Amino acid sequence: MRNFVALEEKGSVREFIANDLSNAGLRIDTNKHRNNINNQPSPAITSNPKQQSRVFNVPLHQMDAISIKIDNLELTVPIFLRWCFDCIRRSIKHEGLFRKSGGSQRIKELMVRIEDGPLTPNLSPSNTVFDICSLFKEFLRRLTYPLITYPLQDLLLDCFSMRSLSSDKKVDIYLNILLLLPDEHLHALIYILRFLHEITLNERDNKMNAKNLAICVGPGIMRTAVEGKANLMTEQCATSVSDIVEALIINATKLGYVADSVYERSQMLLEMRQKEAAQNTDESFAIDNGIENGIGGGKINDPANAKKRRSGSVKEFLVHMTNRLRRRSGSNNDSRDQTHVFLDQSGKLSSSHTREHRYHYQQNSISGHCLSSSSSSTTTTKRKSSDDPNGGNSKRGKTKTTEKSSLPDTNRFTSPITAFRRKKKTPGSINDPGFPFKIEHSHLPQLLHFTDEVPLRFTNAVGNTASSVSSSSSSSSTTTPSGSMTTLAASIANNGSIVLGALQPSAMIPSETQSSLSSNAGPAACINKSLDAKKLNLLDSWKWPKSSRKAERKPLVAIHAPMLLTSTVGSLSLAQSPPSPIKPVNGSNQSSCQQMAGTSLLMHSSFGVARRHSDDVASTSLSTTAYRPRRSISSSGGQQQTRHVVCMSNNYSHSLPSNQQQDAS
Amino acid sequence: MASRKKVLLKVIILGDSGVGKTSLMNQFVNRKFSNQYKATIGADFLTKELQIDDRLVTMQIWDTAGQERFQSLGVAFYRGADCCVLVMDVTSPTSFKSLESWKDEFLIQAGPRDPENFPFVVIGNKIDLENRMIQARKAQAWCQEKNNIPYFETSAKEGVNVEKAFETVARNALAREKEIDQQADFPMPIRIPQQEEQPKKDGCSC
């Protein structure tokens, strides 16, 4: 766990968290509350503009603050809060702290004294500790913006109501959600929760356990706004709130830390962006602290920020990146792949094929970007590691661009199929066991069975996975055998290299991440019972490699994994398996490769269709949908896509022989 | 006859948090006292049947949360109450002081008919504790001031006086019920203009 509070660049981390949440079905709806927020100006400002409040009826960030160090967390909290807690701490053994109410008259007096005089007034003998507790609750109630901002409250409640999650998992998610808070709020919240935790340690005397405290303080921390009627609480909601806050109090010491996996991923993205920004000053590419503005501070910021935020999102980033790559490689007229099966405009398969067609296909496939690019970088990794002296002389000549780069292999944007072909044709790698994947033909019909109507099992699968959240903080090491597909999703998504590898130059992927690729993708040995495991059993057709040249094969997991996910393979057992399910197939290297690549693309697109059809259903696999460019969802019609997919599935097997022939020739 | 009718009395228990509202209710209904220290969320009710003189009454006792934040939840249950029990903690002067505001709050939110004579009962709880701060005399005086509200000192923990207090609650509520019933027995008559009955014809009229 990494100290989140101390991070200098929180934006990208928050972005990743938000993204993971979103993929788990927890979407941040900033619009929903924007009106609410704007309609709720600080009472202090509206009622009495001349008198400047200092503590009550003020936004948290406008208060006089003080720096406090707890453990290794450097917190900036309002002076008032520290004074409050210091007072309460002196009587921490009093029964009913925060439960029993203080004298309302004395509380009012104290409030006036704090506003007018010193922020930390001396208490009169008549003041009890309960006065201070009540004062604290009053403080929370009067904050201009609730301590946990409305959109995040929604997220917490959404997460709370997800039945498929274990409570441990939920807590992890809560803690992640809270990291999206604006800094002032996060700091104050950490401080408060830790103090409440401290109170529970004296439960024997003060009788206040986490549950009690949550009931008493929870409504202040989560000032839930029911739409339209602010501050109205239903009983159901009150119960949920107290349950959530209870969990937070119990786990107070974990708040403020971010899982290493999330941090690493975000750093990679950041690094990449910096390089990107350095190289492309011409391209307007607004990377601001998207999430910080858009979500955490979304309430505080004006709606004008909405657009800004979008431009900073990962999805947009990928769209942008992809477009750029396309443009580049488009101008790069050195390479041609003519013998491959791609969809052309009319939805037919064409065997002679130009780059444009290929890109057309990629555009059409909803998640094609992600996969294609991931496999391209994968291949590059392999090339480099095999240190092929002839690489530069290969027919396509593309290696030029590859070798050029300190600049990433992002210059090369190729379909997985192209990538595989290139690999195959590289001298010395014909028998490369790392290359082809073998899929039994008999499995194809099932896998490719997608019509305009989404097969029920797919929608189901999507729904299932959507409801089970894969928390970013629960790294793959925490995955349990009981976990379902999601565990795989989580483990893969947690591993930055799979996803990021899509656009990352291979050189930029830390070697340990690469090596962790295999281990992280591993522990997802699970059976999703809701699926017909037999029918969807893709994995059975995988043959594990016998060769020990792991280094070369590892990156291929990047291709396998999303495939497995999207095809919702029921029983898969990567845990005990070698990093990549690859088997050399002599002679038919290319065809099987195509098959694989084609299938994987297909899986993605069909998955996308499935998802389109079940609108509310959140995304399944983190790796596939997490970084799926938004544009591609909205731009191309679902119907058309579906037809393409179907077409491809029908013709796929027919096209194989011809390819093989071509290869042979 | 009204006395044969089964009567349901709705009783609301109000008071600061931690004064023992839930404990009182549990002691009265289940004759149990739990050492568990647990704040109430929202409101909850228990019922108990009582024999008052010759009448069998069912008391529906609503226990509310004392937390100020849950008061918005509570007010929904105030309506239709037949009696309101105000509870304070004799060891907590604050809880005594807030009786006034609880009473006012109730009358505003419940909006009963004839608020002047609405039956309240005040209970000073936790008399088993030693650090007593509110003397019985003081509380008694306050109650007399407020239209002679009956005052009881109880211990929910030891079950002292609880039964008696709630019996008074039931009696007062019943008395009010009668009054209202009597009013209801003679409502303003509605005059319906009598129409001349048409002479019956043989067969159908069409």
Chai-1 contact restraints between the chains, C-beta under 6 A:
chainA,res_idxA,chainB,res_idxB,connection_type,confidence,min_distance_angstrom,max_distance_angstrom,comment,restraint_id
A,G96,B,G18,contact,1.0,0.0,6.0,A-B,restraint_1
A,R99,B,S17,contact,1.0,0.0,6.0,A-B,restraint_2
A,R99,B,G18,contact,1.0,0.0,6.0,A-B,restraint_3
A,R99,B,A39,contact,1.0,0.0,6.0,A-B,restraint_4
A,K100,B,G18,contact,1.0,0.0,6.0,A-B,restraint_5
A,S101,B,D16,contact,1.0,0.0,6.0,A-B,restraint_6
A,S101,B,S17,contact,1.0,0.0,6.0,A-B,restraint_7
A,G103,B,T94,contact,1.0,0.0,6.0,A-B,restraint_8
A,K207,B,Y37,contact,1.0,0.0,6.0,A-B,restraint_9
A,N212,B,A39,contact,1.0,0.0,6.0,A-B,restraint_10
A,I215,B,A39,contact,1.0,0.0,6.0,A-B,restraint_11
A,I215,B,I41,contact,1.0,0.0,6.0,A-B,restraint_12
A,C216,B,A39,contact,1.0,0.0,6.0,A-B,restraint_13
A,C216,B,Q67,contact,1.0,0.0,6.0,A-B,restraint_14
A,P219,B,R69,contact,1.0,0.0,6.0,A-B,restraint_15
A,E235,B,G42,contact,1.0,0.0,6.0,A-B,restraint_16
A,E235,B,L73,contact,1.0,0.0,6.0,A-B,restraint_17
A,A238,B,I41,contact,1.0,0.0,6.0,A-B,restraint_18
A,A238,B,G42,contact,1.0,0.0,6.0,A-B,restraint_19
A,T239,B,I41,contact,1.0,0.0,6.0,A-B,restraint_20
